[in-house]
Amino acid sequence: MAAPIETKVKAASGASLVAGFVVGWLVLKLPALSSMAAPLQALVTAAVTAGFTFVAGWLAKHTPRMEQSAGTGGQSPVAPPPAPPEPPPATPPTAPPSAG
């Protein structure tokens, strides 16, 4: 199963789409922007879109990654920490009494 799309990616993609549409529409409708040269219009559109995309990605919360089992997604599972060594006995063992 594919991993879900992270929140930061969704936010940045949505902001890019909306900003590109709004700035493109404003360049066509506002006389001050529509009279600019075409390369300058493209630069303004790209700069504003990049700015909105960056801010949306920056502000969106990070999506925590889920632990995956071996063989899926190219990640190995996290191994539990090793068990601590057993402490030595409190008293040394005594020799059995000799039969003699």
Steps between C-alpha positions, in 0.01 A plus 500: 500500500633844411572749774252788540588838352652720768318810620785731395485370142122544483519854640780610269334348192165662578658839567693478174183426304298778662777760485577424135134532406437819698817678385440395140145633518615826662763552230227475236242718680701781659615766254823568688604135479363425153705780346828344622720311258426128472833389658436731795146363541641148504763600757239659728274194470786260572635702794163540672411134441836385639458722805152367578617142446795546736290662774226235478755218521680673787184554704344155447550245775737210445341160438662243729618184324352168606731210580496253214559127508791342316456471127269800456613841397868414506527566873595247761309489829652661805663234722432512874798591719709205621423355843739609777753237612408295803676610819752259657377293794519669840717225656745271323381141462632261764664171421299188589627314808748228417403141567793357677 
